């Protein structure tokens, strides 16, 4: 792992330390988890945007998925 230096305001640092202690993590471990989660959220948002853009460029046509209607029904 690499060591990095960060500048945080005192209130944010206090909140991070409280939560990290409550979770039984070090400040570094909590920060790694938080950064990883933030990057994953960004990735999902980007995928969702690409999905929306694709449907904007090529909207679903009426009847396009009618052949799959029976496949969607749950058996009794």
Beta strands, then each sheet from edge to edge (+ up, - down):
end
